[in-house]
Amino acid sequence: MDLNFDTKLATNYHSESQIIRVLSEAWVKDHGYCPNCSVKPLAEFANNRPVADFYCANCNEQYELKSKKAKLSNVINDGAYDSMMQRINSEDNPSFFFLTYSAHQGDSAQYSVNNFLIIPKHFFKSDMIVKRKPLSPKAKRAGWIGCNIDLRQVPELGKVFLVKNQQVIPRDTVTQRFQQTLFLRGQTQRARGWTLDVWQCIDKLGANFSLNQVYTFAGELQLKYPDNHHIHDKIRQQLQILRDKGIIEFLGGGNYHKLN
């Protein structure tokens, strides 16, 4: 996999944002593949489609591409807040590709991919989308409200790298990791929220952890689910789900181990 952008494709563009859009989309078209079924290449949707950029003609997975210069950060700038909320709550919401790149200046600018990862759509929750302040009355789009995507809300297993720190990840590893979490799509939105919230809690613990350690997050979970009066029961239920799906294993005596 060549990690360099083909800069010849952007010779007729002058805006930096347009250049990156053209180069990054072309790179994904040439080198990307479907993390779900491993088919290559991905097909492109028509330009200016509001929902997604690419799709897999084999399994119909949809993908939207977000590109950013330099390091992968915990918070990603996105577009309109209302549009984003509609997308993640719709039946055909896309998964998101995140691509970070470096720019090298010389006789002509050169760009290379640093990281390329996918966050499957079943990891997106409403509280990941952070509303920004409306633009000021003096702005060209006065009152417009954008949003940020908070990647800190995603369990580590939900960040599936195809390229990490300029190292290409084997395709079968990518597909295995993507498919390992597909069970989340079979849950209702509320049930999935519980699983992801407890999963996020255990991500903050070590490779080995205890039930009592997870119970320390009960207050935090109670704030998210004020109508639930059986938080400890719910925690045990979610740990059993994660155990049954091969995310963690039960060691006995209230102790667990992360398998990934």
N, C-alpha and C positions, 0 to 999 in steps of 0.2 A: 504494500500500500504506500503510494507516494504521498507524503504529508505536505507537499508544496502546492500552493495555488497556481493555476495557470494564468498568469497576469495578462497574457495577450488577449484574453477574453474581455478585458475591461478597458481596452485602449480608447474606446469612444465615450467613456464616462469620466466625469470630472468630480462629482460629489463623492466624498469618502464613503458615505453610507450606501450609495448606489454601487460603488466599486466592490465593497465587501459583500453586499447582497448577491451580486452577480457571481463573484468568485467563490463564495462559500456554497451557494446553491449548486454551482457547477461541480465543485469538489465532491459534495454529497452524492450528486447524480452519478459521478464517475467511480467513486470509491465506497460509497455507502451500500448497505444491504439491510434487509429486514431482520431485526433482532429476534423476531418471533419465529420465523420459519427459515431464515438464512438465505432467502432468495435474493439474487442480485441481477440487475439493478433495480432500484426503486423508480417508480413512475412519478412524474410531476403533475400536479394539478395545474389548471389554467392560472395565469397570472392574476394577482389581486383577489384570489379566493380568500374569504375572511376566516375560514376554519383551519386549513392545513396547507402544507407545501408539497408533501410527498405522500404516496400511498404504495402499498404492496399489492400488485395485481394477483398474487397467489392467495394471500390470506386476508386481504382487505384492511390490514392495519393502516392507520393514518398517522402522519407525523408532521409536526410543525418545527421549524428550525429557528433557533436563537443563536446569534453569533456575537462574540464579544472579544475585544482586544485584551491581551495580557492574561492574568491569572483568573482561574475560576473562583468566583466569590460566592458567599453564602446567600447574597441577595441579588436577584437579576431584575433589571428594569424591563418592564413590559409596556403594552399599550393601554387602551382604555379599560378602566376597571369593570364597567358593566359588561362589556363584550367578553372579557376574560371570565367573569363569573358565569355568563351564559354558556360559554364553551365547556368549562369543566363540569357543569351540571347537566349537559346535554347527553343524549344517547350515543352520539357519534363523536364525542370529544376526542381530540388527537392525543397521542403521546408526544413528548417534547424532546427533541434533540437539542443539546447545548454544545456549542463549539467555541473554543477559545483559540486564539491565534496570536502569533508574534509578527511584527513588521520589521523588516531589515532594510535600512536605507543604504543605497549605493548609487550606481549610475541610474538605476530605476528601482522602485520599491518592490521588495519580495516579501511574500507572506507564507507562513508555515503553520500547520496545525499543532497545537500543544495538547489539547484535550478534546475528545469527542465522546459524549455520553448520552444516554437516553434515560429519562425518567418516565416509566410507563404510566399511562393515564390513570390507572387504578391507585396510584399513590397521591393523586391530587385531592386536597380537601379545601373547603372554603377558607379556613383560617390560614392557609398558606399564601393567600392572595391579600396583600396589604394595600389598602387604599392610600393613595397619595393626596396631598392637599390640592384643592382646585386651583387652576391657574388664575392669576390675578386679573382684575377687570381691565387692566391695561394690556394684557397679553393678546396676541392675535387670535388665540382660541380661548377667550376668557371663559372661565368656569369649567373648562375641560378637566376631567379627573382621570389620572393615570393610576397605574398600580405597579407593585413589585412582587416578585415571586420569591418567597422565603424558603430556600432549600434546606434550611436547618430543621424543617418540619418533616423531612423525608428520611426514613431509616436508611442506613448505609447500604443495605442490600437492594434498596430501591434506586440506587445510583449505579446504573450499568454502563461501565466504560467500554467503548470500542477502541479508543486510544487514550492512554493515561500517561501524562508527562512524556509525550512523544514516543511511547512504547505501544505498539499495536497489540491488542489483546486477541488471542485465538478466537476464531468465529464460533467454534463449538462451545467455548466457555461463555461467551456473550449470550448465545441462545439458551444455554442451560440456566443461566442466572435470570434471564427474562422470563422464561417459562415457569421457573420455580415459584414466582409470586402471582401467577395468573389466578390462583384460587380466590384472590381478593375480588375479582370481578363477579363471582357468584354470590357475593354478599350484598345485602341491602346497603344503602349509603350510610345509615346510622351504624349498622353492625361493622362495616368496614372502618368507620371512624374510630370505634372502640379498639379494633385490632391494631390500627395504625398508632393510636395514642399510647397503648400499652407497649407496643413494639418500640416506639420512640423512647419510652421510659427505660427499657432494658438496654437500649443502645447507649445510654449514659452510664451503664454499669460495666464491669469487667467481663472477660470471657466466661468466667464462672461467677454465678450470682445466686442469691437465695430468695425465697418467697418473701421473707421479711424485708429484704432490701427493696423489692418491688412495692411492697405495702407502703413504703415511705413516700410514694408518689400519690397516695390516696387523696390527700388534700387537694393537690393539683388537678386530679381527675374529677373530684367532686365539684370544683368550680366550673369545669367544662360540662358536667352532666348533673346539674343541681336537682333534677327530678329523680335521680337514681339514689336509693337509700341502701344499696347493697354493693358498695364499691369493691370490697374485698372479694365477694363472690364473683363479681364481674372480672376482676383481675385474674382470678384462678381460671375462669372460663377462657379468657383470651390466651393465657399461657398454655392451656390444653390445646387450643387451636394451633398455636405456633409450634407446639411439640408435634402434633399430628401431621403438620405440613413440612416437617423437617427443618424448621428454622432453629429450634432449640431442642435439647434432649434433657430428660428428667434423670437426675443422678440418684434420687432417693433422699429422704430426710429433708425435704423442702429445698433441695439444691438443684440448680440447672446449669447447663453448659451451652454456649452458642456454637452452632455447627458451622457457621460461615464467618 
